[in-house]
Amino acid sequence: MTDRMRDEQLDSEIRAFLAWQVGDIAGAPTASEMAERISARAGMRARGLRLTPQLVWVVLAGLLILALIGAAVGAMSLRPTLLPPLSKAYEAVFLRLHVLDGTHEVIAVGVDVDGHERQIARLPGAWAAYDIQATDTERGFLAPMGAVSPTGLLALPMDGGGQMMHWEIFDLDHPEAAPIVIAGMEQFIEQLRETPYWKVDPRGGVFWGPGERLANLWYAPGGGEVHLLLSHIDGRTGNATAVAIPAGLVVLPAWASDGSGVFVGNSSAENGSIDVTLRRVLRLDGTVVDAPAALSESSCRTPSGFAFACLAPDDSMIADIIGGTDASQPVARVTAQGSGASFEIEGSFAGWLEVNP
Amino acid sequence: MAVERTAELERARSDAAIAAFVVEHYDRLLRLARLVCRDASDAADAVQVGLEQAWRNRSTLRDDARVGPWLDRIVVREAVRISKRRQIWLSRLFRPRPEITWIEPPDPQGSDPSTFVALRAAFQRISPEHRAVVVLHMHFGYTVAETASIVGAPEETVRSRLRLAKQRLRRELEESQP
């Protein structure tokens, strides 16, 4: 066979492969769903910009009323009686790695609805200082990955040597206390999720649930192979129970609100599609039971129109990955829903922390 | 009330226009992005970002007949960006561990022809920029000059990428043969 014939045969094989591969789009949103996403985002901007003169008057009148109400509330607050806070507020928690003179530490930073940052905790020696080469010219240390519960428990992978990571749980209210080590859950660092911007994805990830329960979907190595497991962890004791994922099911990032298990969807072996409807729960004992979506609880709800974003439990803020990302110096955007103000925050987004308003 | 009704009508018209725009182009763009990215989820993200950019900047398009290549350019560049980000994370950071066999969720294409399986593995190992030129030229039928315009590279660079990509695919295909 001549070189030219070989080239033509290769071209033909590549074209046939591309024609075959192009049909593999199972799991992607439909055109209607995509149109809704884009409409939602375009609508937010359009409504923000196209204020008619009449609307401006309406807005000004509304602001005047709000100012009067604010003044009345302010006057009431001068009274000596102390009232309990009406509800909780939330901070977006970001993790930053500081490396200096051969030592490293993770710094947890909280960002409030006004974009103010505060240092929550310093965790010396936490995470790992992996020197990476992200591109031919850029170098840096791999940014920390962890998930924080609303009550301030931070699940963080820790360097176990040989690129194997185990998990430890820090209490951000008591950063000086020894962390809880989760036994029996080791995974390769390359199998960790980049950040907890939860979306349905067959790769493993961590997410907090009710009663300080943690779920981790992870690949357990063994015998030259790795197996996908779901572990349920008690956040205060570190006790972990692993269950195998029954064939045809995909773990969804939502807990049952009673803490009995996590929701699962169906994976079709025929066309590879995933049904993400919240209908069934994989319980701690490995059984699967029917459960309504109303009983679900997710530590991150994705707001409409966003691909990688997380809505605060009180709807006050959105943490949004569109602000930029990098393996060593990630940047996220926090947007206050009320004012519309947005802030670029350096660090890995780790979740929402409940604070007193 | 009249102001609200006008705003509602304007919003409905805008939503309908966006829906028509997306429905007309989505399927082709999703398939284009799918071939450049490693999976359908990344492809959908690339198309969403691309279509949003296109919708915002549609007034800059002077020739409606060029809307196809214009959209392709926006989506391909976004797909390459997303794919590079994922490649940086998955492939460049760490040394490979060849002794590990990953058990992924059920592979619906497990019974595919061996040539396709080998090409799929090889295709994922070439760079996103190389995948983009192969896809645009060999599947979507763009000439080298058109491909160069879409990916924003000189024609000679596109020829070089095509040549190198095919060499790599051929080598991996031959090595996969028993």
Interface residues (C-beta under 8 A of the other chain):
Chain A: R6 D7 L10 D11 E13 I14 R15 A16 F17 L18 A19 W20 Q21 V22 G23 D24 I25 A26 G27 A28 P29 A31 S32 M34 A35 R37 I38 S39 R41 A42 G43 A46 R47 R50 T52 Q54 L55 V58 Y130 I132 Q133 A134 T135 L142 Q163 F188 I189 E190 E194 K199 D201 P202 Y219 P221 G224 E225 V226 H227 L228 A247 G248 V250 S267 S268 A269 E270 N271 G272 A307 F308 T325 A327
Chain B: V3 T6 A7 E10 R11 S14 D15 I18 A19 F21 V22 V23 Y26 D27 L30 R31 R34 L35 D39 A40 S41 A43 A44 D45 V47 Q48 V49 L51 E52 W55 R56 R85 I88 W89 L90 R92 L93 F94 R97 E99 I100 T101 W102 I103 E104 P105 P106 P108 Q109 D112 T115 F116 L119 R120 F123 V134 V135 M138 H139 K166 L169 R170 L173
